[in-house]
Amino acid sequence: VRQILPFDPRHIILLGRGENSLFQIEQELRNIHHVRSLTTVVADVRNRERLRRVFETHSPRVIFHAAAHKHVPLMEENPEEAILNNVFGTKNLAELALEHNVEVFVNISTDKAVNPTSVMGASKRVAEMIVRSAAEKALPGRAFVSVRFGNVLGSRGSVIPTFKEQIRRGGPVTVTHPEMTRYFMTIPEAAQLVLQAGGMKRNGSVFVLDMGQPVKIIDLAADLIRLSGFEPGTDIDIVFSGIRPGEKLFEELLTAEEGTEASRFKKIFVARNNGLPAELPELLEELRQAAEEENGRAIREKLGKLIPHCQVC
């Protein structure tokens, strides 16, 4: 939202179900940025009729869809929540955006959607499929796209605040595995690239952001300890806690089949489309039923039918 302000939007709609987060950004926009044309909506993307009323009232032209459960181990324990929120929340939004002739729909995806080893990653991959399917139905001049990137430094639930708190307590700092690597970027970088991807209006595209070189988590932990004025292994220990359910040692931004083509922005690439399953609507309905029944085994089975090379299924 902060990155959007310089473009002087006519009206901003903040929609989410976390009232505290909404309250904080609303207060900042009104009191610091002096935004007056602003509506704050407490709503859940799972509630289609609630969303429909928001669309009918406000007629949004551009949607940035970032509502998702993202914690991998938690979603392994609660797979039905990942599916109902990440998959069917996206489906509700994308279909309503089609009905209301939204100009640009940007779905925020993740590197964990590539060859997924977790229910969370698989749910985001299916969300990408839903957005691609909507793109095929969109009118000319409209764009339904997904943007895929890795970890955002300082975002809620990211590793940096966890490490800082562990250092504040005197350690130890916990790293899951000595070879664990991740891609990182800052919040402003991520937001700018998402806006640029939306502005390109390449309907149906999955954009892949150049994340630079992956970083070893143990190196990140050691650097943070030093920046805090301590010495790793002497003042603050680093201990290995083991890879958690659904986690990979390293993340990928592309499947082997996809490959990329360049865009007009040097840090944004476009994944080549693989096509969608012909029976996508039927498979989605089976997935919904499995999630509503809270049947974790059936959820993984249905994800396996939807996603090639799904490693969690």
N, C-alpha and C positions, 0 to 999 in steps of 0.2 A: 504493500500500500504506500509506503514512504517513497518507493521508486516511481510509482505512478503519479504522484502529486505534481512533478514538474510539467507533466503533459496536460495539466489543467482539466481534469475530467469534470463533466457537467454535474455528475452525481455519483457518489460512492455508496455501495451497499456492502456492509460487513455482515457476513452470515456465518454462524457457527453455533455449536452447542455448548462450548466452554464459556460461560458467562464472564469469568474473571479475565480471560484473555481479551474478550470483546470489550469489556469495560476499560481495560488499560489502553488499548489502541484507540478507542473512541475518545477517551480523555486527552490523549496526546494529539489527536487530529484536531479536536475542538480548541484546546487551550494553548498548544504550542504552534501548530500549523494553521490555526484559525480557519479550518474547513467548516463551512456552514451547510453545504448541500450534502448531507450525510444521513444515512439510515442504518441503524443497527438492528439486526434480526437474529433473535435466538431461535434456532431451528436445527433439525437433524436431517441430514441428506437421505436418511432411510424413509422419512415421512413424505411420500410423494404428493399427497394432497396439500400439505403445508407448503411445500416447495411451489406447487402449482399456483397457490394464491400469491406467493411472493413474485412469481413471474408475471401474473396478471396485473398486479399492483404497480410494479416498477419497470417492467419491460427492459431488462438489462440487454445491452448490446455486446458486451464483452464479459466472459466468465473465466476466472482463474480458479481452477478446482484443485484445492490442496487438502481437502478433508479426507483423512485416512488414519487408520491404526497403523503404526509403523514399527513397534517394538517386536523384533523377531521372536525371542523366546516366549513372550507373553502370548503371541498369536499362535505359537505351537500348542500352548495349553488351552487356548480359546479359539480354535479354528473357525467356528461358526460366526464369531464376531468379526473376524477379518473378512469373511465372505460377505456377510450382510452389509457391512459398512463400505469396504473398499470396492467390492464388485457391484452390489445392487444400489448403493448410494450413487456410484458413478453412472449406472444405467438410468436411474431416475433423472439425474441432472442432464445427461446427454439427450435423452428422449424429449424432455421438456424444452431444452435448448433448440432442438429441431422444430418442435411444435410452434415455438415463439420466435422462430427466425433469427436466432442469435447470430451475430456476425463472426465472432471469434470465440472458440472454446478451447482453453489450454488446460490439459490434464497433466498434473505433476506426477511423474512416475519415478522410478528408481533403478539403479544398477542391479538391485536384487531381483528384478523381473527377468533377468537374463539367465537362462538355464537354472531356474529357481530350485533352491534346496530347502526352502521354507514355505509355509502356507502364506505368510505375508508377501513374499516375493511373487508367488504364484498368483495371489489375488490381484496384485498390481499388473501382472502380465495380462490377466483376463480383462482388467480395466482398460488397458491399451487396446485390446481387441474390440471392446464395446465402443470406444471412441472412433476407431477405424471404421466400424460398421456404421456408426452415425454419419461419418464423413461421406460414405457412399450414398447416403440419402440426402445430403445437404444440397441446397440450391446453389447455383453458380455465384461466385463471389464470397461464399462463406468458407470458414476454415475450422475444422475440428482436428486438433493435433495433440500429441503427447510429447513431453520433454523428460528425458531420462538422464539423471545424474546421481552422484554418490552422496557422501556425507557432507553436511553443511556445518561448519565450525560455529559453535555457540548456539545452535538451534536447540529447542527443547528436547531433552533426552540424549543429546550428543555426548561423546565420551569426555570432552574437555571439562565441563562442569563436574562430572563424576571424579575425574582425576584431581581437580582442584580441591574438592571436598576431602578426598582421601589424604592429600598432602597437608591440608589444614589440620586434620586430625592426627598428623604425625606418621601416616602410612599404616600398613603398606599400600602401595599402588598395585591394583590387580590388572593384569593383562591376561587374556584368555590363552594365547599361544605365542611362543617366541617368533614364529614366522608369519603371524597375522598381519595383513596389509589392508589398507583402505584408501580410496580416493577422497580428497577433501577439497572444499572450496569455501569461501566466506559467504555470509548472508547477502551482502550487496552484489557480489559476483553472480550468485545463483539467481537473484531477483532480476538483475539486468539481462541475463541470458534468457530467462523465461520470457521477459517482455519482448526481446528481439525475436525469439522464436515465434511468438504470437503475431508479431508484426509482419512476418514474412508471408503469412496467409497461404502456406503450401498445404492445402487440404489433404487430410489423411496421413500426414507425415508423422513419423516418430523421430524427433530430434535427439541427437546424442551430443552432450556437451563435452568439450575437451577439458578433462579434469587434471591434465598434467601427469606427473609421475605418481604412482601409488606410494604411500608412506607406511613404513613399518610402525605398528602401534607401540612397540617397545621403545623405538626411538622417540616417538612423540611423548611418551611417558617420561623418559629420561630428560628430554629438553624442558618439559614443564617443571620437573623437580629442580633442575638447575636455575630456571628462570625465577623460581620461588626462593632462591638463595640456599639451596641444599645440594648435597652430593648424592647421586643415586648409589645405592648399595652401602653407603656409609651412614648418611643421616636418614634417608628414606629408602626402604627396601622395595623392590619390584618382585611380585610373586605371580606365578602362573596358575590360573584357576581352571583351565580346561575349556575347550570349545563348547559353547552352549548349543542346545537343540536348534537345528535349522541354520546355523552359521556356516559360512565358508571361510577358508583360510584367506582367499583373495576374491575380489569382486571383478565382474566383467561388465563392459558397457554394450557389448554386441554378442549375438550368437554367431557361430561359425558360418551359418548360412546367410546372414544378413549383409555384412559388408556395409560400407558407407559411400556416400558421394558428398562433395563439398557444397557448402551454401555460400551466400555472399558475406557471411561473417566468419572470420577465421577460426573462431572457437566453437562454431556450431556445425555439426555434420548431420546428414540425413541418412537414417537406416533404410536399406532397401526392403520393401515390403515382401513378406512371405506369403501373403494371402490368408484368408480366414477360413475356418472349418465351415463346410457347407451346412452342417446341422447346428450352427452356433445357437439359434434360439432354443432348440430342443435341449441341447446340453446345458444351457444356462438355467432352464427351468428345472432340470434334474439337480443341478448344483444348488439352486435355491431350496428345493425340497430337502436335500441332505442337510443344509445349514439350519433350516427351520426345525428339523428333527434333532439337531445337535449331534449328528452322526459323523464323528471325525473320520472314521475309516471310509465312509461313502464320499465325504468331501474330497479326500485325497484321490479316490478312484475317479471321480468326475473331473478333477483338475488334470489328471493324467490323460483323459480323453480330449481335453481342450488344448493342452500345451505340449508341443513336441519337446523331447529331451527334458521333461519335468523330472527332477531328481527327488522330489518330496512325495511323489504320487505312488 
